């Protein structure tokens, strides 16, 4: 194996998942530094990811939309969140694998549309 790409996430700083993602990424960078033996490494950190769902297991990004569509919410919550398309995240993964300048970098992907 020549390269490794890690997918993390950009989440709410008060959210426990932010801490978990941050710790996992730090551990991966530490592993590369001490044990990677020349392995190239990059991270892709998307915000909420939306796109076609291929199975019955919805990501946390899609759960709120599913609940609204199924009428499980009594009101539409006031949510401020950025989202990015799953195809864009996939393209960023490919670029991180084939572009030499991606090695050692972090790619945060987000798009806000008003």
Secondary structure, 3 states (H helix, E strand, C coil): CCEEEEECCCCCCCCHHHHHHHHHHHHHHHHHHHHCCCCEEEEEEECEEECCCCCCCCCHHHHHHHHHHCCCCCCCCCCCCCEEEHHHHHHHHHHHHHCHHHCCCEEEECCCCC
